[in-house]
Amino acid sequence: MAALEGDKLGDYVAVLRAEAEANGELPKVEIKCDLSYTLKLPASKVDRTIVTVPEVFASAALAPIRGVAGALGAAPKADSGDTIQHFKVLQNVTGTFRPGEITLVLAPPGHGKTSLLKALAHQLRMGAIGSVDGAGVTYNGLTAEELHERGVDVARLAAYVEQVDTHLPFINVGETAKFIHDNATPTPTDTSLHARKLEAVTNLLALEGCVDTIVGNDLVRGVSGGEKKRVTISEALVTNARVLCMDEISTGLDAAVTFNIVAALKAWARTTGGCAVVALLQPTPEVFNQFDDLMLLREGAPVYHGPLDKAAGHFKSIGYAPPPPDGGEDIADWYVNLVAQPGKIYSRSGSNPGAKDAPVTTKALAAAWRASPLCGEQEKTARDASELELKTDFAMKQYGVAGCHSQWQHFKWVLDRQLKVTIRNKLFVTARLGAAVMTSLVLGSVWYQLPKEQGFEKLGMLLFCILHISFSNFSELTFSVEQKYVAYKHVDGRVFPAFTYIAAWGLIHLPIALFETAVFSLVLYPMVGLVLEAGPWLFFYFNLVLANVAMASFFRIVALLAPNMEAAQTFPGPVIAVFIIFAGFLITPTKMGFLSFMYHVSLFAYALRSLCQNEFLSSSYDEGVAKN
């Protein structure tokens, strides 16, 4: 087994060397950061405390007592949970991440690991709730804006691998990696390199057995959780990013697989001069020792960032006694426990002889690190901006602002992927077509052969036709919300332009709208006694197709703007109710008063009015019609 893994790693390194020979010199990136990141959050969400199971039961047992004490005024009044507070996610984070090295980031949950990685990859969200103080993040001394002015796109230099595995469930493992590789990297002169790299990465991550299996999700059976995590990692390894910021990549993986992945990252960094920053929660000693540098965060502040083998000496010098090598406690777990609860670690392990007043607060630990001579050595800069110049045609295409492919090529690849997603989701397609047949039969039987003099009933029937075609697109919400997170990940990583995704998304829906509306119209139209002429039917069909496409676009816009699935499913209800009320059927436009402008806002009003004119202005109504 060890020999097999060695062969896989050797094949991967051989592909990296072949790429280096074919593509020429690639930029070497040294990241230097000096920043603080603050969020504005409700007071109820500002808490880094790690709650244990006994503490949960103790809190529940004391809740009635606290309630009585609060009612009697004996307990201090708690702050409102809605009060907005400034929460420092990252505090004075300084450090340097050098090419050719891999750095391990350790911290308890909620202490800033993800925010740091996003900041390094230039994906930290700003705006109304977030702000950054300090010099920020620089790449060989240049900010992201300065690099953009020089024609370099930071999003192509640095890749962020998120903790959550976000994939399209109906695309298989091989297609997922190939799509990223095709879109995110230029086509090499030797096209066989593409296939060789995909095969090497697939074998390295032990995915060759499920390469033709769809990824799946909670409702669609696909690969396992560990395999899905490896698919996420494969998306990063098939790119040519110079910096890999990887968040909790060991989740769902066993120690042996994690060791192989970290060993591959180390080989990648040594071979290509890349830089990897990896956040893990509880690495094993074998995985831990693979890293070159270590960064420890407590409450968003660095309390150590330096060589891995010098970390124990630093903490020993400030009063902490690291566990002996044969003591049974992993040194990585000891570091995590130290930054989580330094007071308990100090009292349990005892102080180092000769040390006084060991720091136990975040401020004191951070100050002790900044006073260490190791801190000054770590922050030294060895790279300059000239090493980020794009000196070859390949580097210009790979890391340039213009991108490595035309928008038309990206559009074709995205369209092909969306077509596969739609065709393979058989339940979605068959359910929509089946609903169209059943609903048309039901509506046709309810309004079977309506006489011409029953105009109001026909008006109601036409509105129901519009409503059915519109509500059939409600199923778009669920799929749109799920797919948007994949799209956001790819657009942020400059895998493809956002426009190509929107265009492909809309174009793929058009055949569904045409076929679904055709089935509905062909069954319903002759049953309800509408004008049986080719022209009116074609207009009826075309009008419903437009309503279908318009409402599908409406639901997609809601899905893209909604923060989560619950909001996306809640928002359309009131809006559609307004569309129906002001469509001109329940309330005529002349009786809407000062709200008459709503008649022109309702999408249903335009569709209903055009269908009515198509029917009632036809030549078959030229003869006199009996009054009710």
C-alpha positions as CSV (number, residue, x, y, z in Angstrom):
1,M,0.0,0.0,0.0
2,A,2.8,2.4,0.9
3,A,4.5,1.6,-2.5
4,L,1.3,2.2,-4.3
5,E,0.8,5.6,-2.6
6,G,4.4,6.5,-3.4
7,D,3.8,5.6,-7.1
8,K,0.8,7.9,-7.2
9,L,2.6,10.7,-5.6
10,G,5.5,10.2,-8.0
11,D,3.2,10.3,-11.0
12,Y,1.7,13.5,-9.7
13,V,5.1,15.1,-9.2
14,A,6.2,13.9,-12.7
15,V,3.1,15.7,-14.2
16,L,4.0,18.9,-12.3
17,R,7.5,18.8,-13.7
18,A,6.3,18.2,-17.2
19,E,4.0,21.2,-16.8
20,A,6.8,23.3,-15.6
21,E,8.9,22.4,-18.6
22,A,6.0,23.1,-21.0
23,N,4.6,26.2,-19.5
24,G,7.8,28.1,-18.6
25,E,8.5,30.1,-15.5
26,L,5.5,30.8,-13.2
27,P,5.3,33.7,-10.7
28,K,6.3,33.0,-7.1
29,V,4.0,34.6,-4.6
30,E,5.0,35.7,-1.1
31,I,2.0,36.8,1.0
32,K,2.4,39.4,3.7
33,C,-0.6,40.3,5.9
34,D,-1.1,43.1,8.4
35,L,-4.9,43.4,9.1
36,S,-7.8,43.4,11.5
37,Y,-11.2,42.3,10.5
38,T,-14.3,43.5,12.3
39,L,-18.0,42.5,11.8
40,K,-21.1,44.2,13.0
41,L,-23.3,41.5,14.5
42,P,-26.2,41.2,16.9
43,A,-25.1,40.7,20.5
44,S,-26.7,37.2,20.5
45,K,-24.2,36.0,17.9
46,V,-21.1,37.5,19.5
47,D,-19.7,34.6,21.5
48,R,-16.6,32.4,21.0
49,T,-17.3,30.3,24.1
50,I,-17.1,26.5,23.4
51,V,-20.0,25.0,25.2
52,T,-19.6,21.5,26.5
53,V,-22.4,18.9,27.2
54,P,-22.3,19.3,31.0
55,E,-22.5,23.1,30.6
56,V,-25.7,22.7,28.5
57,F,-27.4,20.6,31.2
58,A,-26.2,23.0,33.9
59,S,-27.5,26.0,32.0
60,A,-30.9,24.3,31.5
61,A,-31.1,23.4,35.2
62,L,-30.3,27.0,36.3
63,A,-32.6,28.7,33.7
64,P,-35.7,28.7,36.0
65,I,-33.6,30.2,38.9
66,R,-32.3,32.9,36.6
67,G,-35.8,33.6,35.3
68,V,-37.1,34.1,38.9
69,A,-34.1,36.2,39.9
70,G,-34.6,38.4,36.8
71,A,-38.3,38.9,37.6
72,L,-37.6,39.9,41.1
73,G,-34.8,42.3,40.0
74,A,-32.1,40.3,41.8
75,A,-30.2,39.5,38.6
76,P,-28.5,42.0,36.3
77,K,-30.4,42.9,33.2
78,A,-29.1,41.1,30.2
79,D,-28.3,43.0,27.0
80,S,-30.8,42.8,24.2
81,G,-29.9,40.1,21.7
82,D,-30.6,42.6,18.9
83,T,-28.0,45.1,19.9
84,I,-25.4,45.5,17.2
85,Q,-21.9,45.0,18.5
86,H,-18.5,45.2,16.8
87,F,-17.0,41.7,16.8
88,K,-13.2,41.5,16.0
89,V,-12.9,38.3,14.0
90,L,-9.2,39.0,13.3
91,Q,-7.0,41.1,15.5
92,N,-3.7,42.6,14.3
93,V,-2.8,39.5,12.2
94,T,0.7,39.9,10.9
95,G,2.9,37.4,9.2
96,T,4.5,36.2,6.0
97,F,3.7,33.1,3.9
98,R,6.6,32.1,1.6
99,P,6.6,30.2,-1.7
100,G,7.8,26.6,-1.5
101,E,6.4,26.2,2.1
102,I,3.2,24.9,3.6
103,T,1.8,26.4,6.8
104,L,-0.6,24.9,9.3
105,V,-3.2,27.1,10.9
106,L,-4.5,25.8,14.3
107,A,-7.3,27.4,16.3
108,P,-10.5,26.4,18.1
109,P,-13.7,26.8,16.1
110,G,-14.8,30.4,15.8
111,H,-11.4,31.9,16.3
112,G,-10.8,33.3,12.8
113,K,-9.3,30.5,10.7
114,T,-11.8,30.8,7.8
115,S,-11.6,34.6,7.8
116,L,-7.8,34.5,7.6
117,L,-7.8,32.1,4.7
118,K,-10.4,34.1,2.8
119,A,-8.4,37.3,3.5
120,L,-5.2,35.6,2.1
121,A,-7.2,34.5,-1.0
122,H,-8.7,38.0,-1.5
123,Q,-12.3,36.6,-0.9
124,L,-13.1,38.3,2.4
125,R,-16.5,40.0,2.1
126,M,-16.6,43.7,2.8
127,G,-19.6,46.1,2.9
128,A,-22.1,47.1,5.5
129,I,-21.2,44.4,8.0
130,G,-17.5,44.0,7.6
131,S,-14.5,46.3,7.6
132,V,-10.7,45.8,7.4
133,D,-8.1,47.9,9.3
134,G,-4.4,47.9,8.7
135,A,-2.2,47.6,5.6
136,G,-4.2,44.5,4.5
137,V,-2.8,41.7,2.4
138,T,0.0,42.2,-0.1
139,Y,1.4,39.8,-2.7
140,N,5.2,40.4,-3.1
141,G,4.6,43.9,-1.7
142,L,1.6,44.7,-4.0
143,T,-2.1,44.9,-3.1
144,A,-4.7,43.2,-5.2
145,E,-5.7,46.6,-6.7
146,E,-2.1,47.3,-7.7
147,L,-1.8,43.8,-9.2
148,H,-4.9,44.4,-11.2
149,E,-3.5,47.6,-12.6
150,R,-0.5,45.5,-13.8
151,G,-2.8,43.0,-15.5
152,V,-2.6,40.3,-12.8
153,D,-5.8,38.8,-11.3
154,V,-5.3,37.8,-7.7
155,A,-8.3,35.4,-7.9
156,R,-6.3,33.3,-10.4
157,L,-3.2,33.4,-8.3
158,A,-4.8,32.4,-5.0
159,A,-7.5,29.7,-4.6
160,Y,-9.7,29.2,-1.6
161,V,-10.9,25.7,-0.8
162,E,-13.9,26.1,1.4
163,Q,-14.8,23.8,4.3
164,V,-18.3,22.9,2.9
165,D,-18.3,20.6,-0.1
166,T,-20.4,22.5,-2.7
167,H,-21.0,20.6,-5.9
168,L,-23.7,19.9,-8.5
169,P,-25.2,16.6,-7.5
170,F,-25.9,15.3,-11.0
171,I,-22.3,15.8,-12.3
172,N,-20.0,12.9,-11.8
173,V,-16.6,13.0,-10.1
174,G,-14.5,13.0,-13.3
175,E,-16.7,15.7,-15.0
176,T,-16.4,17.9,-11.9
177,A,-12.6,18.0,-12.0
178,K,-12.5,18.2,-15.8
179,F,-14.9,21.2,-15.9
180,I,-12.6,23.1,-13.5
181,H,-9.5,22.1,-15.3
182,D,-10.8,23.1,-18.8
183,N,-12.2,26.5,-17.7
184,A,-9.5,27.6,-15.2
185,T,-6.4,26.6,-17.1
186,P,-5.2,27.5,-20.7
187,T,-5.1,24.7,-23.2
188,P,-1.4,23.6,-23.3
189,T,0.5,23.0,-26.5
190,D,0.7,19.3,-25.6
191,T,-3.0,18.6,-25.0
192,S,-2.1,15.2,-23.4
193,L,-0.9,17.1,-20.3
194,H,-4.6,17.9,-19.5
195,A,-5.5,14.3,-19.4
196,R,-2.4,13.3,-17.6
197,K,-2.9,15.8,-14.8
198,L,-6.6,14.8,-14.4
199,E,-5.6,11.2,-14.2
200,A,-2.7,11.9,-11.8
201,V,-4.9,14.0,-9.4
202,T,-7.7,11.4,-9.6
203,N,-5.4,8.6,-8.7
204,L,-3.6,10.6,-6.0
205,L,-6.9,11.2,-4.2
206,A,-8.0,7.6,-4.6
207,L,-11.0,8.7,-6.7
208,E,-10.4,6.3,-9.7
209,G,-13.1,3.9,-8.4
210,C,-15.8,6.5,-8.4
211,V,-14.8,8.7,-11.3
212,D,-18.1,7.9,-13.2
213,T,-20.3,8.2,-10.1
214,I,-22.4,11.4,-9.7
215,V,-21.5,13.5,-6.7
216,G,-25.0,13.5,-5.2
217,N,-26.5,15.3,-2.2
218,D,-28.8,14.6,0.7
219,L,-31.6,13.5,-1.7
220,V,-29.7,12.0,-4.6
221,R,-27.4,9.0,-3.9
222,G,-23.8,9.6,-5.0
223,V,-20.3,9.4,-3.5
224,S,-19.6,9.2,0.2
225,G,-18.8,12.2,2.4
226,G,-15.0,11.4,2.3
227,E,-15.0,11.1,-1.4
228,K,-16.9,14.3,-1.8
229,K,-14.2,16.1,0.3
230,R,-11.6,14.7,-2.0
231,V,-13.5,15.9,-5.0
232,T,-13.4,19.4,-3.5
233,I,-9.6,19.1,-3.0
234,S,-9.2,17.8,-6.6
235,E,-10.8,21.1,-7.9
236,A,-7.9,23.0,-6.4
237,L,-5.2,20.6,-7.4
238,V,-6.1,20.6,-11.1
239,T,-5.7,24.4,-11.3
240,N,-2.5,26.3,-11.6
241,A,-3.0,28.5,-8.6
242,R,0.2,29.7,-6.9
243,V,-1.4,29.9,-3.4
244,L,-3.8,27.3,-2.0
245,C,-5.8,28.4,1.1
246,M,-7.5,25.2,2.3
247,D,-10.1,25.2,5.1
248,E,-10.6,22.1,7.2
249,I,-9.7,19.7,4.4
250,S,-9.5,16.7,6.7
251,T,-13.2,16.7,7.6
252,G,-14.6,13.2,6.8
253,L,-11.2,11.8,5.9
254,D,-9.2,9.2,7.8
255,A,-5.6,9.9,9.0
256,A,-4.0,8.0,6.1
257,V,-5.8,9.9,3.4
258,T,-5.1,13.2,5.1
259,F,-1.4,12.3,5.4
260,N,-1.3,11.5,1.6
261,I,-3.0,14.8,0.7
262,V,-0.7,16.9,2.9
263,A,2.3,15.1,1.5
264,A,1.1,15.9,-2.0
265,L,0.7,19.5,-1.0
266,K,4.2,19.6,0.3
267,A,5.5,18.0,-2.9
268,W,3.5,20.5,-5.0
269,A,5.0,23.4,-3.0
270,R,8.6,22.2,-3.4
271,T,8.2,21.3,-7.1
272,T,6.3,24.4,-8.3
273,G,7.3,27.0,-5.8
274,G,3.7,27.3,-4.6
275,C,2.5,28.3,-1.2
276,A,-0.1,26.4,0.8
277,V,-1.9,27.6,3.9
278,V,-4.0,24.8,5.5
279,A,-6.3,25.0,8.5
280,L,-6.9,21.7,10.3
281,L,-8.7,21.0,13.6
282,Q,-7.0,17.9,15.1
283,P,-4.1,16.7,12.9
284,T,-2.3,13.5,13.8
285,P,1.4,13.7,14.7
286,E,2.4,12.3,11.3
287,V,0.3,15.0,9.5
288,F,1.4,17.7,11.8
289,N,5.1,17.0,11.2
290,Q,4.6,17.4,7.4
291,F,4.2,21.2,7.7
292,D,7.0,23.8,7.6
293,D,5.4,26.6,9.6
294,L,2.7,26.8,12.2
295,M,0.3,29.6,13.0
296,L,-1.8,29.6,16.2
297,L,-4.8,31.9,16.6
298,R,-6.7,32.8,19.7
299,E,-9.8,35.0,19.3
300,G,-8.5,36.1,15.9
301,A,-5.1,37.2,17.2
302,P,-1.8,35.3,16.3
303,V,-0.1,34.0,19.3
304,Y,2.6,32.2,17.3
305,H,3.6,32.1,13.6
306,G,6.9,30.6,12.8
307,P,8.8,27.4,12.2
308,L,7.0,24.3,13.3
309,D,9.9,22.9,15.2
310,K,10.5,26.1,17.2
311,A,6.9,26.5,18.5
312,A,7.5,24.3,21.6
313,G,10.6,26.3,22.5
314,H,8.7,29.6,22.2
315,F,5.9,28.5,24.6
316,K,8.4,27.0,27.0
317,S,10.2,30.3,27.1
318,I,7.0,32.1,28.2
319,G,6.1,29.7,31.0
320,Y,4.3,26.7,29.4
321,A,5.7,23.2,29.7
322,P,5.0,21.3,26.4
323,P,4.2,17.5,26.8
324,P,7.2,15.2,26.6
325,P,7.5,13.2,23.3
326,D,6.7,10.0,25.1
327,G,3.9,11.5,27.3
328,G,1.0,10.2,25.3
329,E,-0.4,13.6,24.4
330,D,-0.2,14.8,20.8
331,I,1.6,18.1,20.5
332,A,-1.0,19.4,18.0
333,D,-3.8,18.8,20.5
334,W,-1.8,20.5,23.2
335,Y,-1.4,23.6,21.0
336,V,-5.2,23.7,20.3
337,N,-6.0,23.3,24.0
338,L,-3.5,25.9,24.9
339,V,-5.1,28.6,22.7
340,A,-8.6,27.5,23.7
341,Q,-8.0,27.5,27.5
342,P,-4.5,28.7,28.3
343,G,-5.3,29.0,32.0
344,K,-6.3,25.3,32.3
345,I,-3.2,24.2,30.3
346,Y,-0.9,26.3,32.5
347,S,-2.4,25.0,35.8
348,R,-2.4,21.4,34.6
349,S,1.1,21.2,33.1
350,G,2.8,23.6,35.5
351,S,5.2,26.3,34.6
352,N,8.6,26.0,33.1
353,P,11.3,26.4,35.9
354,G,12.5,30.0,36.0
355,A,9.5,31.4,34.1
356,K,7.3,34.0,35.8
357,D,3.8,35.3,35.1
358,A,3.0,33.1,32.1
359,P,0.5,34.9,29.8
360,V,-3.0,33.5,29.9
361,T,-5.1,36.2,28.1
362,T,-5.2,36.8,24.3
363,K,-3.6,40.2,24.6
364,A,-0.8,38.9,26.8
365,L,-0.1,35.8,24.5
366,A,-0.1,38.0,21.4
367,A,2.2,40.5,23.1
368,A,4.6,37.7,24.1
369,W,4.7,36.5,20.5
370,R,5.4,40.0,19.1
371,A,8.2,40.4,21.7
372,S,9.8,37.2,20.5
373,P,12.8,37.4,18.2
374,L,11.2,34.7,16.1
375,C,8.4,37.2,15.2
376,G,10.8,39.6,13.6
377,E,12.4,36.8,11.5
378,Q,9.1,35.5,10.4
379,E,7.9,38.9,9.1
380,K,11.0,39.5,6.9
381,T,10.2,39.9,3.2
382,A,12.4,38.1,0.7
383,R,10.4,38.6,-2.6
384,D,9.8,41.7,-4.7
385,A,7.2,42.7,-7.2
386,S,9.4,41.7,-10.2
387,E,8.8,38.0,-9.4
388,L,5.1,38.5,-10.1
389,E,5.6,39.7,-13.7
390,L,3.9,37.5,-16.2
391,K,6.9,36.7,-18.4
392,T,5.4,34.0,-20.7
393,D,2.3,33.7,-22.9
394,F,1.1,30.9,-20.6
395,A,1.4,33.0,-17.5
396,M,-0.4,35.9,-19.2
397,K,-3.3,33.6,-20.1
398,Q,-3.4,31.9,-16.7
399,Y,-3.0,34.8,-14.3
400,G,-3.9,37.8,-16.5
401,V,-7.1,39.8,-16.0
402,A,-8.3,38.9,-19.5
403,G,-8.6,35.2,-18.7
404,C,-7.5,32.1,-20.5
405,H,-10.4,31.4,-22.8
406,S,-13.0,33.4,-24.7
407,Q,-16.4,34.0,-23.2
408,W,-17.9,32.0,-26.0
409,Q,-15.8,29.0,-25.1
410,H,-16.7,29.4,-21.4
411,F,-20.4,29.6,-22.4
412,K,-20.2,26.4,-24.4
413,W,-18.6,24.5,-21.5
414,V,-21.1,25.9,-18.9
415,L,-24.0,25.2,-21.3
416,D,-22.9,21.6,-21.7
417,R,-22.7,21.2,-17.9
418,Q,-26.2,22.7,-17.4
419,L,-27.6,20.4,-20.1
420,K,-26.2,17.4,-18.2
421,V,-27.6,18.6,-14.9
422,T,-31.1,19.0,-16.5
423,I,-31.2,15.8,-18.5
424,R,-30.0,13.6,-15.6
425,N,-32.5,15.1,-13.2
426,K,-35.2,12.9,-14.7
427,L,-37.6,13.4,-11.7
428,F,-37.7,17.1,-12.3
429,V,-38.4,16.9,-16.0
430,T,-41.0,14.1,-15.9
431,A,-42.8,15.7,-12.9
432,R,-43.2,19.0,-14.8
433,L,-44.4,17.3,-18.0
434,G,-46.7,15.0,-16.0
435,A,-48.1,18.0,-14.1
436,A,-48.8,19.8,-17.4
437,V,-50.8,16.9,-18.7
438,M,-52.8,16.3,-15.5
439,T,-53.5,20.0,-15.0
440,S,-54.6,20.6,-18.6
441,L,-57.0,17.6,-18.3
442,V,-58.5,18.9,-15.1
443,L,-58.9,22.5,-16.2
444,G,-60.2,21.2,-19.6
445,S,-62.9,19.1,-17.9
446,V,-63.9,21.9,-15.5
447,W,-64.3,24.5,-18.3
448,Y,-65.3,22.0,-21.0
449,Q,-66.5,23.6,-24.2
450,L,-67.5,27.0,-22.7
451,P,-70.0,28.8,-24.8
452,K,-69.0,32.1,-26.3
453,E,-71.5,34.1,-24.2
454,Q,-69.7,33.1,-21.0
455,G,-66.9,35.6,-21.4
456,F,-66.3,36.1,-17.7
457,E,-65.8,32.3,-17.2
458,K,-63.4,32.3,-20.1
459,L,-61.5,35.2,-18.5
460,G,-61.1,33.2,-15.3
461,M,-60.0,30.1,-17.3
462,L,-57.3,32.1,-19.1
463,L,-56.0,33.4,-15.7
464,F,-55.8,29.9,-14.4
465,C,-53.7,28.9,-17.5
466,I,-51.3,31.7,-16.7
467,L,-51.1,30.7,-13.0
468,H,-50.4,27.1,-13.8
469,I,-47.6,27.9,-16.2
470,S,-46.2,30.4,-13.7
471,F,-46.4,28.1,-10.6
472,S,-44.9,25.2,-12.5
473,N,-41.6,27.1,-12.3
474,F,-41.7,27.3,-8.5
475,S,-39.6,24.1,-8.5
476,E,-36.8,26.2,-10.0
477,L,-36.3,27.8,-6.5
478,T,-34.9,24.8,-4.8
479,F,-32.5,23.9,-7.6
480,S,-31.5,27.5,-8.2
481,V,-30.6,28.1,-4.5
482,E,-28.5,24.9,-4.5
483,Q,-26.7,25.7,-7.7
484,K,-26.0,29.3,-6.9
485,Y,-23.5,28.4,-4.2
486,V,-21.6,26.4,-6.8
487,A,-21.8,29.3,-9.2
488,Y,-20.6,31.8,-6.6
489,K,-17.6,29.6,-5.8
490,H,-16.6,29.3,-9.4
491,V,-17.2,33.0,-10.3
492,D,-15.2,34.1,-7.2
493,G,-12.4,31.7,-8.4
494,R,-12.6,33.1,-11.9
495,V,-13.4,29.7,-13.3
496,F,-15.9,31.3,-15.8
497,P,-17.5,34.8,-16.2
498,A,-20.8,35.3,-14.4
499,F,-22.5,36.3,-17.6
500,T,-21.9,32.9,-19.3
501,Y,-23.6,31.1,-16.3
502,I,-26.7,33.3,-16.4
503,A,-27.0,33.0,-20.2
504,A,-26.5,29.2,-20.1
505,W,-29.0,28.9,-17.2
506,G,-31.7,30.8,-19.1
507,L,-31.1,29.0,-22.5
508,I,-31.3,25.5,-20.9
509,H,-34.8,26.4,-19.5
510,L,-36.1,27.5,-22.9
511,P,-36.6,23.9,-24.4
512,I,-38.4,22.9,-21.2
513,A,-40.7,25.9,-21.4
514,L,-41.4,25.2,-25.1
515,F,-42.2,21.6,-24.6
516,E,-44.1,21.9,-21.3
517,T,-46.3,24.7,-22.7
518,A,-46.9,22.8,-25.9
519,V,-48.2,19.8,-24.0
520,F,-50.4,22.0,-21.8
521,S,-51.8,24.0,-24.8
522,L,-52.4,21.1,-27.1
523,V,-54.5,19.3,-24.5
524,L,-56.3,22.3,-22.9
525,Y,-57.0,24.5,-25.9
526,P,-59.5,22.4,-27.8
527,M,-61.2,21.2,-24.6
528,V,-62.3,24.6,-23.3
529,G,-63.9,25.9,-26.5
530,L,-61.4,28.5,-27.5
531,V,-61.1,29.7,-31.1
532,L,-59.9,26.6,-33.1
533,E,-57.7,28.5,-35.6
534,A,-54.0,28.2,-36.1
535,G,-53.2,31.9,-35.6
536,P,-55.0,32.3,-32.2
537,W,-53.6,29.0,-31.0
538,L,-50.0,30.0,-31.9
539,F,-50.5,33.3,-30.2
540,F,-51.9,31.5,-27.1
541,Y,-48.9,29.2,-27.1
542,F,-46.4,32.0,-27.6
543,N,-47.9,34.1,-24.8
544,L,-47.8,31.2,-22.3
545,V,-44.2,30.5,-23.3
546,L,-43.3,34.1,-22.5
547,A,-45.1,33.9,-19.2
548,N,-43.3,30.6,-18.4
549,V,-39.9,32.1,-19.2
550,A,-40.7,35.4,-17.3
551,M,-41.7,33.6,-14.1
552,A,-38.8,31.2,-14.3
553,S,-36.5,34.2,-14.5
554,F,-38.4,35.8,-11.5
555,F,-37.9,32.7,-9.4
556,R,-34.2,32.6,-10.3
557,I,-33.7,36.2,-9.4
558,V,-35.3,35.6,-6.0
559,A,-33.0,32.5,-5.5
560,L,-29.9,34.6,-6.3
561,L,-30.9,37.5,-4.0
562,A,-32.2,35.4,-1.1
563,P,-29.7,34.8,1.7
564,N,-30.9,31.2,2.2
565,M,-33.5,28.6,1.2
566,E,-36.1,29.7,3.7
567,A,-36.1,33.3,2.5
568,A,-36.2,32.2,-1.1
569,Q,-39.3,30.1,-0.5
570,T,-41.1,32.8,1.6
571,F,-40.6,35.9,-0.5
572,P,-42.4,34.9,-3.8
573,G,-45.8,34.2,-2.0
574,P,-46.7,37.8,-1.2
575,V,-45.4,39.1,-4.6
576,I,-47.4,36.6,-6.6
577,A,-50.5,37.4,-4.5
578,V,-50.1,41.0,-5.6
579,F,-49.6,40.0,-9.2
580,I,-52.9,38.0,-9.0
581,I,-54.9,40.7,-7.2
582,F,-53.9,43.4,-9.7
583,A,-54.0,41.2,-12.8
584,G,-57.4,42.8,-13.8
585,F,-59.6,39.8,-13.0
586,L,-60.4,40.1,-9.3
587,I,-60.3,43.9,-9.4
588,T,-60.8,45.8,-12.7
589,P,-58.3,48.6,-13.4
590,T,-61.0,51.3,-13.1
591,K,-61.6,50.3,-9.5
592,M,-58.0,50.2,-8.3
593,G,-58.0,53.8,-7.4
594,F,-54.6,55.2,-6.4
595,L,-53.2,51.7,-6.7
596,S,-53.9,51.5,-10.4
597,F,-50.2,51.7,-11.1
598,M,-50.0,48.1,-9.7
599,Y,-51.9,46.9,-12.7
600,H,-48.9,47.9,-14.8
601,V,-46.5,46.2,-12.4
602,S,-48.3,42.8,-12.4
603,L,-46.7,40.4,-14.9
604,F,-50.0,38.5,-15.1
605,A,-51.9,41.6,-16.2
606,Y,-50.0,41.8,-19.5
607,A,-50.4,38.1,-20.2
608,L,-54.1,38.0,-19.3
609,R,-54.9,41.1,-21.4
610,S,-53.1,39.8,-24.5
611,L,-54.9,36.4,-24.1
612,C,-58.2,38.1,-23.8
613,Q,-57.6,40.2,-26.9
614,N,-56.4,37.1,-28.8
615,E,-59.7,35.3,-28.0
616,F,-62.4,37.9,-27.9
617,L,-61.2,40.0,-30.9
618,S,-61.1,37.0,-33.2
619,S,-63.4,36.9,-36.2
620,S,-65.5,34.1,-34.6
621,Y,-66.9,36.7,-32.2
622,D,-68.1,39.0,-35.1
623,E,-71.5,37.4,-35.0
624,G,-74.0,38.5,-32.4
625,V,-73.6,36.8,-29.0
626,A,-76.6,36.2,-26.8
627,K,-76.6,38.1,-23.5
628,N,-76.8,36.2,-20.2
